[in-house]
Each structure stands twice: as structure tokens, then as C-alpha cells.
Amino acid sequence: MTFGQLKTFAVVAREGSVRRAASLLVVTEPSVSAALAALKRELGVELVERVGRGIRLTPAGIELAAYAEQILGLADRAARSVKETAGGSGHLRLVAVTTAGECVLPPLIGSFRERRPDVEVSLEVTNRSEAIARLRGEGADLAIGGRPQPELGIVGDAFLGNHLIVIGPRDHPLSELRAVPASALSGETWLLREPGSGTRATTEEFFEGAGIEPHATMTIGSNGAIRQAAAVGLGLTLISEYAVADDLASSKLASINVRGTPIERPWYVLRRKEASLPPVAREFLSYLKMPSRRTSDTA
């Protein structure tokens, strides 16, 4: 197996299409097919199978795809680490859950780059399950999200507080009360993030612990869409204060003071337990954990 073949296979695995992989790699479709055929000959197993006009991975292909991402990511990390150690500027690869990527990280990256303007930063924003997958698959140096998952080899350090609150439209009758019993939220429509979202998992834990039985739920795939849906009265939602600060300040949305909230879910900077980090990633990790940074950049 060559790096070129593994890179081609990894792109095919992500895209589910030889044509799209060829376009992204800027090569011909026969070149992509030849790389797949070479891997099949060497390993002696089928890696992909035809499904209509597209392809899908076989169980063996799924296994190889996971290794391919790790091998390619590790090779990239090794190259960057060597270059940075020799005095290169560095490239920091981050992945973040939606709220952190939209509301928390931009000012932190900005202030970090004031210290290190030579550093290139890549930021991918996704849900929690995909962020963990990207971190485990060597697709990122560090992840910003919720609680670590040591059972998956992911450890982390809390670096910033994060309160989850219940919000609804500005004229919701419960917003006038000082202490709303959780039981009063049964029968409401609730707006939920997609499966794989950490906020959704916390909301479902909240329902179970408080005995809340929603009248109905709506799954909405972004914080922005959830804020808009709540503002026009489609339902209530549990969401990070960071995501709705402006809407609360402008009275577009109202906070509902439910007993047991806000729920504290600190932001963590996550990393692979056994992996060494490139120098610039170690520097950014140390920067996030600085006590002086916590009080200045997040005020």
C-alpha cells in the first residue's frame, strides 16, 4: 500500500463516489479506479461494492477506511511536528462542536493569533460524535466540546464554563415566573439538535431526570435555525447561553427559569490520550488553560 493509494481510498470512502473523489483529487476517474484495484489485489478482499450508480464500502472497506484516516493523519502530524520543531510557522488543526465553533473559539483563535500571527489555523465545525471521530481518526490535533470520553481514548481539560438554559419566545407565559417547576414543561413542544449532538444528549438526560414528557419534538440541525424556530414560537429548547446571548439581550428570546437549570457543562479541550501533539498544538492547549486568558478573553 502506498500513501497515494490510501489517500485515494480515504476520499472515496468519505464521498461514496469515484467521480467525486476524482474531482476532489484533481485526477481522472480511471486513476481512482486503478488505486482501488491495486489495494484489492494487494489485500485480496473486496473493499467497495456497487449500489445503483454509486458505491459503498464493504465491512473490510470500512475497516481499511478507519486505518487509512489514521495513517494519513499521523503522517501529516509527523511532518508538521518536524517542520515546526525546525522553526517552521506551524499549522493548527481544530475541530469543534457547533456552539463552540460558532461562539466560543473565534475570539480565542483571534487572540492566540495575535501572539502567533505566523500560525495557520484550520477549524472544522460539526456535532459531537463527528468531532470525536475526527479527533480519533487523526483529522484534528485538538477538539473543543463537552465531556471527555476516556473509554474511547479521549481525554481533556475543562477551560471555560458553559451554562445550558431553557429558552423560548419572548412572550412565553412561563418566562414571567421566577422559578418554574420542571413538571410545567411537560406538554410543551421541544426543539432538539440532531442525533450525535452533545446538547441533544444533555437535553434527553434532562428530560429523564426531571420527568419531562414533551408534547412533541422537532429535530433541527443548527443553533441558528433553533433560535429562529424558538423566536417564532415553535417550541422550547435547552441551549448554551453562549449561543443565545445576543437574542436574550435584544429580547428576541426569553429565558425560562426552570428549577435545576442552568445546567453546567464546561467546555473541554480534548485530545487523544496516547498521542503526542505538534508544538503549535501544545502551545494552543497551554494557552487555553492559562488562568489570565480565562478572565480576559471571555469577559
N, C-alpha and C positions, 0 to 999 in steps of 0.2 A: 504494500500500500504506500502511495506517495501522498504528500501534503496536498498536492493538486487534486488528486482523486478524492481525498477526504473532504476537501473544501467543496468540490462539486457535489458530492453526495449530500453534505450538510445543507447546501442551498436547495437541492431537490427535495430533501426531507421537509424543510421549512415551507417551501412553496407548493409542494404537491404537484409539480408540473415541470416537465423537461423544458418546455417552451419558456416559461417564466424564469427558470434557472438560467437558461442560456442568455436571456435578455439581461439579467442582473449581472452575470459574469462577463458579459460582452464577448461571447463565443458563439459558435454555431450549435444548433441542436444535435447534429451528429457527434460533435466533440463531447457534449454532455453524455449522450448515449454510450459513447466509447468508454468514458470513465466508469460508468455504471457497469458495463460489460466486463471491464478489466477487474473490478472489485468482485464481481460474481465469479469469474474464473478463479481468482486467487483464493477466495474463501470457500468456494464450492457450494454456495447456497443462494437461493433466490432472495434478493433484497427488496425488490419492488414488484408490484403486480398491477396489471391494467384494470381500471374501473371506468367503464364508459370511455370518455375521451381523455380522462386523466389517469393518474397512477396513485397508488397508496403503498405505504411500507408494509412489508411482511413483518411478523414478530422478530425475525432475525434482523431486518432492516431497522426496526425501532431500536433494537439493542445497539446496532452499529452507530445509529444517529447520535445516541447519547454519548458514546465514546468519541465520536468524531468532533462534537462540540467541545468536549473537554480537552481533547488533544490539541485542537486548533487554538482554543482559548489559552491553554497553558503555554503553547509555543509563542503566542502573541505576548503573553505576560512576561515570559522569559526574555524575549527580545527587548521589550520596553524597559524592563528592570536593568538589563545590561547597559542599554544606552543611557538611562538616567544616572546609573552609577558612574558612568564615564563622563558625566557632565551635560548630558542632553536635557532638553527642556521638560520632557515628560508628557504623558497622556493619561488623564484620569478618567476611567470608565465607571459611571454610576448608573444604578437602576433604582427607581423609587416607586412606591405605591402612589396612587393618583393624588391624594391630598398633599402628601409631602412633596411630590414633584411639582405641583401647581402652586402651592402656597408657602412651603417651608424652605425648600432648597434654593430657589433663585437668589434671595438675598444672601444666603450663606456662601453660595458659589461666587457671587459678586464680590463679597468682602474677602474671600480666600484669594481670588484672582488679583485683588489689589496688592496682596502680598507676593503673589506669584503670577505676574501677568504673562509669563512665558509658557504657562501650562495650558495645554489643550484639554477641554473638558467635554465629554460626551455624556448626555443624560437621556435615559430611556424611561418613560413613564408608563406604568401598566398596573395590573391588580396584584394583590399579594402573592397568589400562587405562582403567577408567571414571574414575578420579581425573584422569588426564591429559586425557581427553576433556572433563571438566567444566572443567578449567583452560583448555584451548584454546577451549572454547565460551563463555567469559566467565561460567561458572556459579560461579566462585570467584575470590577475589583471589590466594590462595596455596594450594599443596598441600604436604602433608608425605608424603614417601615415599622411594623409592630413587633410583637414579642419574638425573640429568637426561637429557633426550633432545633435544639441540640440533638434530638433524635434523627434529624436529617444532616447533622454535621454543621449546623449553622449556629454561630454564637454571636453575641452582640453586646453593646454598651448603650444604656439609656443616656441621652444627651439633651433632651428637651421635653418639657411637659406637654401634654396633649389632652384636652378635655372634650369628651363627646357629650353633646347636649341634644335635647329633643326640640325640634323647631317645626313651625307650621306657618300658615298665612298670618298676616299681621292682625286680622280681625278674628282669629280663632278665640272662642269664648274661654278656653282654658288658659289662655295667655294672661288673663287678668288675675288669676289666682296666685297666691304666694307659694303654696305647697300642694301640688296635685298628686293624689294617690295614684299609684301605677294602675290600679284597677279601673280608673276612669279612662284609661287609654284603650281598653278592650272595646271592640266595636268600631274603632277608627280604621280608616284605610291607611296603610303604611307604604312608604316608598323605600325600596330596598335596592342596594347595589347588586351587581351581577354575582353569581356563584364564583368563589375564588377570591372575593374581596374581603379584606380583614374587617372592614366596617360592617359588612353583612353578617359575618360570623359573630361579631360582638353584639349586633342587634338581635340575632337569634338567641344568643345566650341571655340577653336582657329580657326578651320575651319569656323564656323558660323560667328564669329566676324570679321575675315579677308576676308570673301568672297571667301575662297579657295574651289575649286571643284576638288578633286583628279581624276586623270585618272582611277585609280584602287586602291583598298586597299587589304592588306594581313593581316590576323589576326595571330599573333604569340604569344605563351603563356609564354614567358620568356624574360627577358632582355638580357640574354646571346645569345639566338637564334636571337633576333632582331639585336644585334650588329653584329653578323656574317652575317646576311642577308644584312644589310646595307653595310658592308665592301665589299661584292662581287657584289654590285650594284643593288640589288633587289628593292631598294626604299629609301625614306627619312623617318625619324621618329622624333618625339618630345620626348625627354627623359631627365632624370635628369643628370646634369653634373657629379654627383657622380658615375653614372653607366658607364660613358664612359671616365673618366679622363685618365686612362692608355692608352686606344686606341687613344685618341687625342694626348697624349704625344709621342706615338710611330708612329704617322702619319698613323695608320691603318684606322682611320676615320677622316673626316673633319667636322668642324663646319661651318654652313651656317648662316651668319649674317643677319637674317631676321628682318626687321623693326617690332617692337613690341615684340621682344624677346631680352634677355631671359625673360621667364615668371616666376615671383617669386611665389613659392608655398612652404611656410615654412613647416618644419617638426613639427608635433604636437605630444605631448604625451597625449593620450586620456584615459578617464576613464568614468565609469558610474556615472551619476550626483548624484544619491542619495546613492551610495554605500560607505561604509567605506572600507578602504584599510588595509591589514595586515601591520605590522610595516616595514618589509623589502621593501614592495612596496612603502610605504610613503617615505622611505629613498631614494629609487632609483628615485622617482619623484622629490624630492628635489635636488638630485644630478644633474639630467638633467637640472634643472633650475638655477644652480649655474653660475653666470657670469664668474668666474675664470675658470670653466670647459669648457665653450664655447670657450674661447680663447686658451686653452692649448691642449685639446683633438682633436680639429677639424682643427688645423692649417695645 
